Amino acid sequence: MRIAGAVRTVVAAAACGVLLTSCGSGSGDDAGSGQAKEGKRGDGSQVRAADAKRIPDVGDRLQSKIPKDSRQVVAVYGDGVNSAESTVVLYTKASKTDTTWKKARTWPAHNGKKGWTLDHHENDKRSPVGVFTLTDAGGVLTDPGARFPYTKSVSMQAPRYWPKTHWHDFDYVIAIDYNRAKGTPPNDPTRPLGQAKGGSIWLHMDHGSGTSGCVSLSKSGMAYLLRTLDPKQHPVVVMGDKANLAA
């Protein structure tokens, strides 16, 4: 029986092994609606007013994959297809009947060292583009008040042969449901699509540069997301470089 928010202990060495080969490598308070006024760019072309019923700058291909019952979206806007720089924005809906998205918070972030890909593979150092559910969390540190089931385990600790700047990467973790079994600890080794398609793609703490495929942001940002993202609101992450997001 799994209890949301409860601490689970994971000691399987195999799970830790998968973690270490997969995802290793200041928060803001923007509270605007993300709406833009209609007008003209410098080149004279028309700028379409943003639709508050859509996640900004996300095209039909990915917009259509956001579940209808989702009221929390973590949008990761990558600077470019080959860039490790990105921005994380949390969008929310106020209630089940609300049809408009509001921007709640914004954080600077990083993604895969080599950028983004539509066809992620093990060790390609790129983050997968897509829409993925968020269901499980954990980390080396004690549960900060997560609404997700939270696994506290030293098996997630970054190895000490990594640069010291990376040692706290996995103090807080939210598993991105790419090629993983939902309802398991973040470092569970199960990969439904096979080992070659990679896995252990997480939101985790930032070390100041690109990752092996995860998305990283500040400790305060991670703590905020852990305390805010609620399984009852069906949170998802929409992630990719700006061009692929807009497609």
N, C-alpha and C positions, 0 to 999 in steps of 0.2 A: 504494500500500500504506500503511495507516495503522497506526502503532505506538502502543499505549496509553502515555500519559505523555510521548510525544515532543512536542517543540516544533514547531509549524507556523507559518509566517509568512503573514499575510494582508495584502495591499496593495490589495485592490479597493475603490475609493472608493465604489462603489455600495453595498456591504455596510455601510460606515460610515454612509452616509446613512440606511439603514433603521434602524440602531441609534439614531441621535440623535433620530429622530422617534418612537421607540417607548418604550424604557425609560430614562427619565431622571427624573429628576424635576427591656453587658459579659457576656461569656459566663459561663454558670453550669456547675456540675458535678453537677446532680441525678442521682443514680444509682439511684433507687427503681424499683420494678416498675410503678408507676402503678395498683396495685390499691387498691380502696376497700372498706371494710367495709360490710356491710349494716346499715342502721339507719333512723332517722327524721329527717326535716328538722324545722325549727322549727315548720312548719305541721302536723306530724303525718303527712305523706305518707311513703310508704315509699321508701327509697333502694336501688336494686338494686346488689348487689355487682358490681364491675367484672370482666369476663371477660378474663383475661390472654391469651386467644387472639385478642383483638380489639384494634385501636387504640382507646384510650379516647376516649369522646365522639364517635365517628364512627358514624353510623347505617348501616343495611343498604344504602342506595342507593350510597354511596361505598365502604363496606367491601367490597362484592362486586366492586368494580373493582380492588382491590389484587391484583396477580398472585400466584398460589399459590406461585411460586418466589421471591418477593421476601423478602429477609431484612434489608432496611434501608428504613425509612420516615421521611421528613422530614415531620412534621405541622406545618402552619401554622394556628394557632388565632386567627382574627380576633376582636377584641373585639365587633364588631357589623357589620351589613351596610353601614353608612355610616361606619365608623370606619377610620382608617389605622393603628391600634395593633394589634399582634398578638404572638404568642409562637410561637417555633419550638422543636419538640421532636424529637429524634432517637430513634427506637425501633429496636431490633435483635433479631434471633434469633441464638442462639449457634452453631447448626449447621443443616445441611439437614434434620435430623430433629427439631429443636426446634420445638414448636408454640406457644410462648409468647413474647410481646413484652416486652422490658425497656427501660425508659427509660434512655438513655445520657447525654444532655446536654440542656440547656434554655437558650435565649437570648431576650431581648427583641428585638422586630423591628418592622418597619413593612411595610405593603402599600400598595395604591393610595390616593391622596389622598382619593378619594371612596368608598372601601370595596371592596365585592365585587359580583360579578355572575355570574349563570348564563348570560349571553349577552354575552360580551365583544366589544367593537368598538374599532376604532382610535381612540385619543385619548379614550376615555371615562373615563380616570383611575381605573378600577376593575380589581381583580385578578380573573382568572377562577377560579371555583369548580370543583374537580374533582380527579381523580387523574391525574398525568402522570409519564411516565418521565423519568429523568435519565441522559443518555448522554455529554454533551460539556461541556468547560470551557475556560477561558482567562482572559485579562486583560492589563492593561498590564504587570504585574509578572512576574518570572520564575516559572516553575513551582515551587510550594512543596513538591512531592512528590505531586502529584495522581495518583490511580489512573485517572481518566478521561483520554482524549486531551486534551491541553492546548495551546491556541493562544495564544502570546504575541504581541501585536500592538499597536502604538501606534494602530492604526485604531479601537480600542475606547475610546480616551481621551475623557473628557468634554470638550466644547468649553469654551474659556476665557471665553466670554461667559455661561456658567452661573455661578450664585453659587459662590464659592470653596469653600463647604462641600460642594459636589457634585463637585469636581474628581477625587476619588479613588473615586467610586462603582464604577468598573469596573476597579479594580486587580485584583480577583479576581471571577470570574464562573462560575456554573454555569448552563447553559442548561436551562430548563424546557421539555419537549417539547410545548408548545402551539403549534400551527400553524407548525411548522418541520420541516425535513428532518433526521432523525437522522443522526449520523455526519458532521456538518459543523461548522465553527467556530461559536461562539455568534452571531456577527453575520452569518452567511450570510443573504442576503435572501429565500430561498425560502419561500413561504407557501402550502402546499397548499390551504388553505381560502379563499384569496384575501386581498387586501390589506385589505379592509374588516373582516375578523375580527381584525385586529391581529396582533402577533407580538413577537419579542424580549422575551419574558417570562423574566426571569432571577432567580436568587438572586444578590445582589451586596452590596457593602459599604454600610453605613448612613450617612446624613448627618443623622440626627436627626429626620426627618419623613417624611411620606408620599411615595410614588413615583408614576410614571405607570402603574403596573400590576405592577411587579416586587415581590419580597419582599426586604427588606434586613436585614442583621444585622451584627454587629461584624466587624472584620478578623480577630480571633482565631477567631471562630466560623466564618467562611468558610474560613480556613486549616485548621481542624479538619475541616470537612466535605470539603474537597478531599483531604485525606490519608486520610480514613476511608471515604468512599463508594466502593464497589468494583463495577465493572460485573459481576463474577462473582456478586455478591449481588443483582443486579437491583433497584437502588434506585429508589424512586418518591417523589414528593411528593404528599401529600394536603393540600389547601389550601382555605380558605374561612372565612366567618364562622361563629361557633359554632352558630347556628340551622341554617344550611344543611348544616354538617358533620353535625349530629345527625339530620338528616331521614332 
